[in-house]
Structure formats: C-alpha cells, structure tokens
Amino acid sequence: MMGNGKPRGAVGTAKPSLWHRRRGVLAAGVLIWSASFAAGWWYCGPPPDDLAAVRPEPGVDLFAEILLRNVGVASALWLSGLLTAGIGVTAVALAIGAMAGFSWGQALPVLGLGSVVRHVMPHMLLELLAIGIAVGAGLVPLPSLWRTVVGAGRTDWRVGMTDSGRLWGLSLVMLTVAAGVETWIST
C-alpha cells in the first residue's frame, strides 16, 4: 500500500482536462471560423475606389474600441450556440466569418503586403484563434444534445455549460491580449 491508501500499481481516475474533453468542438470551431474567413477573403471582389488606409493613434480609446468590437463578435457566436444547443453557431460563424474575410480581402490590395505583415499579422492570428475558440465554446452543447436525441445515454449538461463558459473566458483573455497587440504594436 502507498501512503494515500491506494494499492501500488493502482491507476487513479483522473478527470480529463478541458482540452481533452472539448478538443473536437474546439477543432471544429477553429476550422469553421477559419474556413468561412478564408472563403470570404477568396471570393471578395476588388476594393472600392474610395477605400483608403487609416492609421489610428494608439491609446486607451482605440484599445477599448477594438476590444469591444471583438468581444461583441465572440459573444454573438458563443451565445448563438448556447441558446440553440450548439446548432445555430455554425450558421452565424459562416456568415460573420465570410464578412470578416471579405473585408480583409478588400483591405489587402489597399494596404499592400508589407503593411499587412507589419500592421495586421502581429495580432491577426491570435484574434482568429480566439474567435475560433468562441465558436467552439458555442458548439459545446451540441454533442450532449446529439447523445440525448439518439438515446446514447444521459449527459450532464452542467459540465458542458461550465466548459463552454471557460472556453468563452479563454477567448476573451486572448482577445484582450490581441487588442493590446493591435493597439500598441500593430498600429
């Protein structure tokens, strides 16, 4: 016997981490968001003639504006999944992701590749990943709904809601960092 009362060689039943429990919906969320963003970018037309690059002044006001806009998108995605048991988030992510990709696709020719690398890339990858995690957080209830519908066993919805909230919180932390990078490094 070991000091903790378990026989030697006994394997404890460790609770799987949030990542291991939700890796499927996280992967799906990032994939859905990235694919819709890429499709919007791919299918955008030429930029309007009056589109011009604007360099905002870094500061708390710009940080708050960027953060509120991104948190609004992440919240809309997360809540659309939460309120529809994971079903609605895919349609919302496809629409918003395509619009975001369309916008960035039109901005690239105006900004030029050098400006995109300098002023967009430092924060963009973190921002895209954070929004993908918000989509994944909205997808968390879907497997529980599926198991309930097909009669594959009862699930504890509370665990799913807790995991969904934790993933959304992670998304918010990442968006806060991305907004800081966009405000004080990318601009």
C-alpha positions as CSV (number, residue, x, y, z in Angstrom):
1,M,0.0,0.0,0.0
2,M,1.1,3.5,-0.7
3,G,0.7,6.4,1.8
4,N,-2.5,7.6,0.1
5,G,-4.4,4.4,0.8
6,K,-4.3,3.1,-2.8
7,P,-2.5,-0.2,-3.6
8,R,0.7,0.0,-5.5
9,G,0.1,0.0,-9.3
10,A,-3.5,1.3,-8.9
11,V,-4.3,3.8,-11.5
12,G,-6.4,6.8,-10.3
13,T,-9.3,8.0,-12.3
14,A,-8.1,11.4,-13.3
15,K,-10.6,13.8,-14.7
16,P,-9.7,14.7,-18.3
17,S,-8.7,18.3,-18.9
18,L,-10.9,20.8,-20.5
19,W,-8.7,20.5,-23.7
20,H,-9.2,16.7,-23.8
21,R,-12.9,16.9,-23.1
22,R,-13.6,19.5,-25.8
23,R,-10.9,19.1,-28.4
24,G,-13.4,18.0,-31.0
25,V,-15.6,21.1,-30.7
26,L,-12.5,23.4,-30.4
27,A,-11.1,21.9,-33.6
28,A,-14.4,22.2,-35.4
29,G,-14.9,25.8,-34.2
30,V,-11.5,26.9,-35.4
31,L,-12.0,25.1,-38.7
32,I,-15.5,26.6,-39.3
33,W,-14.3,30.1,-38.5
34,S,-11.0,29.8,-40.5
35,A,-12.8,28.3,-43.5
36,S,-15.5,30.9,-43.6
37,F,-12.9,33.7,-43.2
38,A,-10.8,32.2,-46.0
39,A,-13.9,31.8,-48.2
40,G,-14.9,35.5,-47.7
41,W,-11.3,36.5,-48.5
42,W,-11.1,34.3,-51.6
43,Y,-14.4,35.5,-53.1
44,C,-14.2,39.2,-52.4
45,G,-14.1,41.5,-55.3
46,P,-11.8,44.4,-56.0
47,P,-11.8,47.1,-53.3
48,P,-14.0,50.2,-53.8
49,D,-12.1,53.2,-55.2
50,D,-12.7,55.3,-52.1
51,L,-11.2,52.8,-49.7
52,A,-8.1,54.3,-48.0
53,A,-5.7,53.1,-45.3
54,V,-6.1,55.0,-42.0
55,R,-3.5,54.8,-39.2
56,P,-5.3,55.4,-35.9
57,E,-3.5,56.8,-32.9
58,P,-2.6,54.2,-30.2
59,G,-4.3,54.7,-26.9
60,V,-6.9,53.5,-24.5
61,D,-9.8,54.6,-26.7
62,L,-8.5,52.6,-29.6
63,F,-7.9,49.6,-27.3
64,A,-11.5,49.8,-26.0
65,E,-13.0,50.1,-29.5
66,I,-11.1,47.1,-30.8
67,L,-11.8,45.0,-27.7
68,L,-15.5,45.8,-27.6
69,R,-15.9,45.0,-31.3
70,N,-14.1,41.7,-31.0
71,V,-15.8,40.8,-27.7
72,G,-19.1,41.5,-29.4
73,V,-18.4,39.1,-32.2
74,A,-17.1,36.4,-29.8
75,S,-20.2,36.9,-27.6
76,A,-22.6,36.7,-30.5
77,L,-21.0,33.5,-31.7
78,W,-20.9,31.9,-28.3
79,L,-24.4,32.9,-27.3
80,S,-25.8,31.7,-30.7
81,G,-24.5,28.3,-29.8
82,L,-25.5,28.4,-26.2
83,L,-29.1,29.5,-26.9
84,T,-29.6,26.9,-29.7
85,A,-27.8,23.9,-28.0
86,G,-24.9,24.3,-30.4
87,I,-26.9,24.3,-33.6
88,G,-27.1,28.0,-34.6
89,V,-23.4,28.9,-34.1
90,T,-22.3,27.3,-37.3
91,A,-24.6,29.5,-39.5
92,V,-23.7,32.6,-37.5
93,A,-19.9,31.8,-37.8
94,L,-20.2,31.1,-41.5
95,A,-21.9,34.5,-42.1
96,I,-19.7,36.6,-39.8
97,G,-16.5,34.8,-40.8
98,A,-17.2,35.3,-44.5
99,M,-18.0,39.0,-44.0
100,A,-14.8,39.5,-42.0
101,G,-12.7,37.6,-44.6
102,F,-14.4,39.7,-47.4
103,S,-13.4,42.9,-45.6
104,W,-9.8,41.8,-45.1
105,G,-9.6,40.6,-48.6
106,Q,-10.6,44.0,-49.9
107,A,-8.2,45.7,-47.5
108,L,-5.1,43.7,-48.6
109,P,-4.7,45.5,-52.0
110,V,-5.2,48.9,-50.4
111,L,-2.7,48.3,-47.6
112,G,-0.2,46.3,-49.5
113,L,1.5,43.1,-48.4
114,G,4.2,44.9,-46.4
115,S,1.7,46.8,-44.4
116,V,-0.4,43.7,-43.7
117,V,2.7,41.9,-42.5
118,R,3.6,44.9,-40.2
119,H,0.2,46.1,-39.1
120,V,-2.1,43.1,-39.3
121,M,-0.2,39.9,-38.8
122,P,1.1,40.6,-35.2
123,H,-2.4,40.4,-33.8
124,M,-4.5,38.6,-36.5
125,L,-3.5,35.0,-35.8
126,L,-4.3,35.3,-32.1
127,E,-7.5,37.1,-32.9
128,L,-8.6,34.5,-35.4
129,L,-7.8,31.7,-33.0
130,A,-9.7,33.4,-30.1
131,I,-12.8,33.8,-32.3
132,G,-12.5,30.1,-33.4
133,I,-12.4,29.2,-29.7
134,A,-15.6,31.2,-29.1
135,V,-17.2,29.2,-32.0
136,G,-16.0,26.0,-30.3
137,A,-17.5,27.2,-27.0
138,G,-20.8,27.7,-28.7
139,L,-20.6,24.2,-30.1
140,V,-20.0,22.6,-26.7
141,P,-23.7,21.8,-26.1
142,L,-24.1,20.0,-29.5
143,P,-22.6,16.6,-28.5
144,S,-24.8,16.5,-25.4
145,L,-27.9,17.3,-27.5
146,W,-26.9,14.6,-30.0
147,R,-26.5,11.9,-27.4
148,T,-29.8,12.9,-25.9
149,V,-31.6,12.8,-29.2
150,V,-30.2,9.4,-30.4
151,G,-30.6,7.9,-26.9
152,A,-26.9,7.2,-26.4
153,G,-27.1,8.0,-22.7
154,R,-27.8,10.8,-20.4
155,T,-25.3,13.6,-20.2
156,D,-24.6,16.2,-17.5
157,W,-25.5,19.5,-19.2
158,R,-23.9,21.4,-16.3
159,V,-20.5,20.2,-17.2
160,G,-21.0,21.3,-20.8
161,M,-22.2,24.7,-19.8
162,T,-19.2,25.1,-17.4
163,D,-16.8,24.0,-20.1
164,S,-18.5,26.4,-22.6
165,G,-18.1,29.3,-20.2
166,R,-14.5,28.5,-19.5
167,L,-13.7,28.4,-23.2
168,W,-15.5,31.7,-23.8
169,G,-13.5,33.2,-21.0
170,L,-10.3,31.9,-22.6
171,S,-11.4,33.5,-25.8
172,L,-12.0,36.8,-24.0
173,V,-8.5,36.7,-22.5
174,M,-6.9,36.0,-25.9
175,L,-9.0,38.8,-27.4
176,T,-7.8,41.2,-24.7
177,V,-4.2,40.4,-25.5
178,A,-4.8,40.6,-29.2
179,A,-6.4,44.1,-28.8
180,G,-3.4,45.2,-26.8
181,V,-1.1,44.0,-29.5
182,E,-3.2,45.6,-32.2
183,T,-3.3,48.9,-30.3
184,W,0.3,49.3,-29.2
185,I,2.3,47.1,-31.5
186,S,0.5,46.7,-34.8
187,T,-0.5,50.4,-35.3
